[in-house]
Amino acid sequence: MSYKPSSLFNLIQVINKGLFLPHIQRPFVWEEDQMLKLFDSLMRNYPIQTLLFWKTKDEIKARKFMEEVEWDPDLSDYYEPNVSKAGFEKTFVLDGQQRLQTLYTTFAGAIKGPSGERLEAYFNTSTGDTVSDDSLLYALKFSKEALSGPWYRVANLVGKDVQRVAEELSEEMNDSLDAADDALPPAKQPTSADQKARQKRVRRNFGQLVSLLREDKHFWIQELDGVANSYTYGTVLDIFVRVNSGGTKLDASDLMFAAMKEGWDEIEEAIEETTELLNSTNIGFDKTFPLKCLLVVHNRGAEASAEKFTGPDGAKLLANMKTDWDKAEAAFQELRDFLKTDLKVYAEKVVRSHNSFIPLFDYLYFNPKPNERSRALMRGYYYKAQLFGWYSQGTDKVINGLHSVVGQSWPGGFPMQSIKDYFVGRGNPTELENGHLEQTRLRFLLLNLVYVDQMGASPFDVKYKGNEPHIDHIYPRHALSTKLGLGSAEVNTLGNYRFVGATDNIRKRAELPDSYFGRLKSYGAPIEKHLLLDEFAADTKKLVFDVATYQSFRDRRLQRIWEICSRTVNPELATGKAGGTA
């Protein structure tokens, strides 16, 4: 096994040429805020752990990195059959996919926006002096439009600016910003000291940015050389499982427990038991989550830090937490029951933000045992938060803002309208619209909602591990394309999607729907809960394979999906806007 440094530039150059992802890797799952945090860590010179590669000539299914990140991609679009063949030398990423995909996206690619637009990374080269609400020191954002100074298009470093040095780039940016300062009215011009401080930050930022890309000191690789040595697929698979599931990582909660140990000996045990309780539905909460919940309801803000538990204020906070623990424990139990019986959330894949659950805990802490109307509104809040990315940016600030709404007694029920008003003020969507059904990144969430509604249970609550549902086409994609000549926009639509167990999906042939669902029906399978249209469930022979029947079925089924999703996501619209609950 070799252990060597590499520049990011060299890594980018070999991605999708010699460096690929093995089929055993999960999809890219990071949200945008995690991508921004990685960039911030690198700009701060924080270490980001070693990357683990495997060089082989074995016949292993190879998948490309995404040149433009899709949040819920069809992985079959990214496989490389020729690279996968035996005898073709390739290197696979065993550990580090999320980091490498983020870096590739930031420095050489883009992300796909809600409407399919291309969003590229821009870095605010004047940042570095003030920590944002997201605890970030360095500002990066993905934009459809080209941004002017102090924003710099990061991909230029591997493009038009590839031969330029940091001093030249920073001088050009500072000259531009100085000219903009000089054009301001005298009263608004920065002081000489402020201007010099900004110039220094710009020079430092370009120096770090260029260093990250070109120097062999920021990224370290461990490589299993399966060409020169004997690393069997079985051995590598065992290594892969261990590096992706093992190890205890030090997180914010560990640091906070260290600060608490003098004030409440039993708190760590209580938090561990609470975390285990919450994870009984297969959601991977860590110990920081209940601690953040407690900080919020005790009016200390959602930002998790050890400093909050030190000194006289920390001692007072711990004493209050200990006194009110029975109340908090009951709220955690109610939250867990809500996850299990109301939301039926059983998989990380349908949860885009754990932090979105904190306001639910906050509400239950002050409003225990909500009635059915409030529970319906709470379900609507949950789906809105996940679908509309309410917690994709400024997470702690959002939680703190909502605490002023939900962190009090609400005799009229769950305050949906007040919550919607808050997010309208932030420019977020607050109601499901038909257009959301065609957003690719939302299809797992929406399908899960439909199946929970129809089945009364989570499709991810499976008997056998590894048989979690995959998204499948009702009318086979390949046949629609090759035999009926339909384009991807006609085929890859929620009206034609359903869930199928992973095992069944592997065994399933590209069978036409009348035959396939007819056979399932003969076995007693509840095909009506998949097809959603009674006419076709009653007589599967009506699933004729022609353009007119397919389009009619798809569009009518999409309308049925809309009715189900709208009822759940927009429950406040069903009874009008009255009182505190609408």
N, C-alpha and C positions, 0 to 999 in steps of 0.2 A: 504494500500500500504506500503510495507516495503522498506527500504533504507539501503543497507549494502555493506561493502567492500568484495572483493574476490581476491584471488591470480589468476594469469594467469594460473598457473598449474592446479588449481581446475576447471577453465573454460574449459581448453583443455581436461581434463578427462571426462567431461560430454557432450562435443560436439558429436553429433550423437549417444549418448546413452540416454540422457534425454533432451538435448538442441538441438532444431531444428529451421528451418525457416518455417514460414507459407507460404502458396501458394500465399498470397497477396504481398509478397516481390518480388521486381524486381530482375533480375539476378545480379551477382557480376559484377560491371562496372569499378572498379578502374584499372588504368594502373599501370605498374610496378613502375613508378616514384612516384606515390601516396603512394604505399606500402613502398618505401624507406623513404619517408618523415615521415610516421607514426612512423617507427622504430627510425628515427633520433629524432623525438619529444619526444619519450619515453626515449631515452638515455639522452636527455637534461632535463628530469624531467618535461616536459611540460604537463599540463592536457589535456586529450583527450575526455572530456565530459562523462556524465553518460550513461550507457547502460540501455535500457528499455526492461524488460522481461514480459511475460504473462504465468502464470501456469494455465493449464486447463485440463479437462477430456472430453471436447466437441469433436465432430467429425469434425476435421479440417484437411485438407490435409497438411501433414508434408513433408518438404524437407530437405535432408541432406546438411551439409556443404561439400564442395569439398575437398577431401583429396589431390588431385592434381589439381590445378586451371587450368581450361580450359577457354579461353577468350571468347568463344562463345558457351557455352555448350547447349546440349539438356536437358532442365530442367526435362523432363519426366524420364530421367535416374536416377534422384536423389530423387524421391518421395518414401516414406516409407508407404505402404498400412496398415501394421499392427499397426504402430504408429499412423496413422491417425484415427483409429477407436474410437468410443465413448467408454468411460470407461478407456482408456489408458491414464495415467497421463503423460503429457509432458510439457515442457517449450519452448515457442516460443520467438524468438528475434524480437521485434517490431522496435527497433531503435538501430543500431550498427552493422548491418550485414557486411558492408564493413570493419570496423575495426576488428571485430572478425575473419572474413575469412582471412584477412591479417595476423593477429597474429597467427592463427592456421597454416597457410601456412608457416610462417617464423619459428615457433618454433617446428612444428611437421609434416609438410607436404612438399609440393613442388609446383612448377608451371610447366606447360607443355610447352616445347620449340617449336620453329617453325616447327620442324620435328617430334614432338611427344616425344622428349627426356625428361627425368625427370631432373629438375633443382632445386637444394636445396640451402637454404640460408646459406651464409658464412659471418661472421662479421670480419672486420679487427680490431683486438683488440688493434692496436697501434694508431688508429685514435683518433681525438678529439682535435687536436691543430690547424688545418687549415680548413677553410671553402672551400668546393669544388666549381666548376663552377655552380653546381646545388643548391648552398646555403645549402649544407649538411655538418654537422660537423663529422658525424659518417658514415663510409663506410660499406654498406651491398650490397652483390650482389648474384644473383642466378647462380649457376654453375653446369654444367653436370659432370665435373671432381672434384675429391677431391682436395681441396686446402691446401697447407702447410702454416705454420706460416708466418706472424702474423694472417692469416685467421683461424677462428674457426667455425666449423659446428654447427650452433645454435641448431639443433635438438638433438645434443648430451646431452643437458641439461635435456631432458626428456627421454634420452636413456641411454647410457653407463656411463654418468657422473651425473646421477640423484642423487646419494648419496654424491657427492663431493661438497666441499665448495669453495667459490670464492677464498680464499687465496691459496688453493691447486692448483686450475686451473691456476691462474695468475702466481704462482711460476713456474709451469711446462712450461707455455708459455714463460716466461721471460728467464728461463734457456736455452730453445731451441733457442731463438732469440739472447741471449748473446753468445752462442756457434757459431751461424752463423756469428755474428759480429767478433768474435775472428779469424774465418777462413778467413776473408777478408785480402787483402794486407794492411800493416800498413797505407798507404796513404789514404785508403778508409774506415778505421775503424772510427766509430763515436767517438766524444769526450766523456769523462767521464760524462760531464754535459748532453749531448744529450742522452746518454744511460740511465742515471738516470731518465730523463724526460720521456723517452719512458716506462721505467719500471713502473713509477708512473701512466701513462695513462693506461697501461695494467691492473694494479691492480684496478684502478678506474672503468674501463670498465667491468671487470668481476664482480666486486661488484655490479654495476648497473644492469648488465644482470641477475645475480642470484636474485637480489632483485625484478626485474620486474616479474620474473617467480614465486617466492616463497612467497613473502610478501603480506599481505592483506592491501595494502595502495595505490596502483596505479590504481585500477579499482573499480568503484562503480556501483552498480546495483540498479535500482528501479524495483520492481517486483509487478505486479498486480496478486494477488492470486485469480484466478477464481475458485479454488477448495474450499477454505474456505469462500470466499465472492462471491457476485453476480456481476460478470462482464460479461454481455451478449456479444455475438459476435458483435452485432450492436454497443455497447458502445466501445468495443475494436477497431473495424474498424474505428470509428470516431476518437479515440485517435491516431491510426496509421496514418491516413491521416493528422492530425494536426501536429504531431511531424515530419513528413517527408516533410511537405510543408510550415510550418509556421515559423515565427521568422525572424528577420533581423540580419544578422551576420556582425560583424565588419570585414572588409577586408582591404587589402592594400590601396585601393582607398580612403576609409574613412580617413585613416591616412594622405594620401597625400593631400586630400582636406583641412584638418585642417592646413597643412603647407602652402597651396596656398592662403588662404582666404584674406590675406592682399594684394596679388599681382593682382588678377583678380577675382573680385566678381562673375562674370557670368560663370566661368569655370565649376562649378559643374552642373549648369543647362544645359550647352551645352553638357557636357559629358553624363548626364542622357538622354537627348533627342537623342544623338547619339546611346547610348546603346539600347534604345527602338527601334530606327530605325533598327539596326542590328538584333534585336530579332524578327523582323516581320516575319521571316521564321521559328520560333519556336526553334531557337538555343539559348541556355541559356548563352549568354555572360554576364559577370558582368562588372562593371564600370572600373575595372582594365585594361580590354582589350584595350579600346580606349586610355587610358593613356599610356600604353606600346607602342602602335602604335606611339603616338606623341613623346614619348621619343626617339624612334628609328630614326624617320625621322629628328629629331633635334640633332642627333649624340650624345645622352646621354646614349645609351645602353638600353637594354630591361629590366634590373633589376629595378623593381618598388620599390622605397623607398621614404619616406618623405624628407630625407636629400637632395635629388636632387632639392628640391624646396625651400631650405632655403639659407640665405646669399646672397651675391652679385651675385653669379653664378645662384642661383635659381631665383632671380629677373630678370636676363637677359633671362633665359629660358622661364619664364612666359611671358615676353614682346614679345619674338619671337613667341611663340605659339599664342598669341593674335593677333599679326600682320598678321600671316600666317593662321589664322583660316579658312578663306574662302577657301583657297586651300585645307586644311585638310578636311573640311566639304564636299567638292566636291569629294575627294578621298573616304571618308566613304560612300557617296551615291553610287559611282561607285562599291565599294566593295559589298554593300548590293544588288545592281542590279545584280552583277555577281553571288552572292550566290543564288539569286532567279531565274534568267532567264537562266544562263549558267549551274551552278552546280545543281540547283533545290534541295538544301539541306533543308530538312524540319524536321530533327530528330537528336537528340543527338546520337542515336544509330549508325549513320553512320559517326560520326565525332570523331576521336580518339584524336584530339588535336586542341583546339581553337587557340593555338599559331601558328599553321601552316598558319593561315590566315594573320599574321602580315607581312610577306614578300610580300604578294599580295598587302596589303595596301601600303607598302613601294614602290613597283613598280608603283602602280597607282598614288601615290603622285608625282612622278617624270615623269611619262609617262601616262598622262590622255588619255582617249578615245582610248584604244588599238584596232587594227584592228582584223579581225576574226582569222587570223593565230595566232596572239599573244594570243587571248582568248582560242584557242584550246590548245596551249602550257601551258597556265595557268591552264586549266582543267587537263591536264596531270600532271602538278606539284602537284596539289591538291591531285589527286588520288595516286600518288607516295608517297607523304608525309604520307597519311593515311595508305596505304597498307604496306609500308616498315618501318613504325615506325620511320620516320626521327626525330620526336620530342619526342621520348620516354625517352631520356636521354640528359642531358646538354642543356636543352631547350633554356635558355637565351643566352648561348654561341653560339648555332646554329643560333639564330635570329641575333645576332651581327655579326657573320661570314657572313651570307647572306646579311646583310645590305651593306657590302663592295662590293657585287655583284649587287644587284638589286636597291640599293639606289642612282641611278644616271640615267641620260638620256640614253636610248637605242634606237637610231634611227632605228636599224635593227630589233627591236622587242624583245619579251620576251627572256631573256638570258638562255634558258633551258640548253645548253651545259655547261655553266659556273656553273650553279647550280648543274648539275650532277657531274661535276669535283670536286666540293666541297664535295659532299657526298661520292663519290668514295674515296676521301682522308680520310674520317671518317670510311671507311669499310662498308658502307651501300649499299644495292642493289639500282639500279637506273632504271632498266627496268623490266617490267613484264615478267615472264617466265611461262611456262606451269605448273611447280611445284607449283606456288603460288595458282593455282585454287583448289588444294587439301588441303590447309591449313584451318583447321576448323575455326580459329579465324577470317579469312578474308571473310567468306561466306556472311555475311550480307552486307559488303561493296561492294562485287562483284555483288551480286544479285541486290542491289540498283542501281549500275551502269547500269546493263543490263535493268532494268525496266525503268530507266530514258531514256535510249537510245530508247527503243521500244515504250514506252507510251508517251514520250515527256513531262512527268510530274513526280513528285515525288510520289512513292507509299505511302509515309507517309503523303502526303497532303490529309488527309481524311476528309470527310464531318462530320462524327460523332466521337467525342472524345472517345477513347477506342477501336476504330476499326483499329488501326495501324496494319500493316501486320505482320504475323507470317511466319516462314519458314515451309514449308510443303513438303512432298514427293509426287511426281507425281505418281509413282508406290508405293502403300502403303508399308511402312517399315515392318509392322508385317507380311503381306502376303508374301513379298519377302523372309523373314526369315523362316517362318514356312511352307509355301507351296512350295517354290522353293529352300529352303535350302541355300540361299546366306548369306554370312557373312557381318558384319557391314561395312567393307571397300568397298564392292561391292554396298551396299545400300546407305550409308551416303556419297554421293558424289554430287558435284555441278551439275553434269549432271542430277541428279534426284531431285534437289531442285527447288522450286518456292515460290513465295509469295502468301499468302492468307489472307484476312482480318480476324482479330481476331474473330469477330462474326461468320463468315462463318466457321472458323476453329473449333469452338466449336460445331457447328451444323453438320459439315461434318462427314459422316460415312466413314469407311474404304472401300470405293467403288473402284472397279477396274477402271483403267483410261479410257478404251473405253466407259464405261457407264457414268462415271462422266463428262468427257469432251464432250461427245455427248450431254448430257443433258444441259451443259452450252452453247454449240453451238446453241442448239435449242432456248435458251433464248436470243440469239444475243450477247453473251459475246465474246470478241476478243481473243479467245483461242490461236490464232497463236502467240500472243505476250507473252504467257506463254510457249507454247510448242517450239517455235522458229523454228520448222521444218515444212515447208509448206505441205509436204506429209501427215503428221499425222494430221495437223490442217484441211486439206481438207477432210480427211476420218478417223475419230476417231476409226473406227473398226480395223484399222491397229495397234492400240495399244494393240496387243495381249498379254495376260498374260502368257508368257513362257520365259525361260532364254535367248534364242537366240534373240528374239525381244526386250526384256528389255535391254540387253547389247548393242545391235546395236543402239537403241534409245538413251540410256544414253550417249554412246561414241560420237555419231554424234551431239547430243545436246551440250555436253561439248565442242566439237570443235567449234560449233557456238558461244558459250559463249566466248571462247578464242578469236575468231575473233572480237567480239564486244568489249571486254575488252582491247585487245591489241591495237585496233584502238584508243581508248580513252586515255589509260594510256601511250602509247608509240607514241604519234602523231609525235614526231620528227623523228621517223624512217621511216615514210611514204615518206618523201621527201629527205632523205639523210641528212648528217651533213654538213651544209654550213652556214657560217656567224655566227652571234650572236644568232640565234634563234634555232639552232639545237643541 
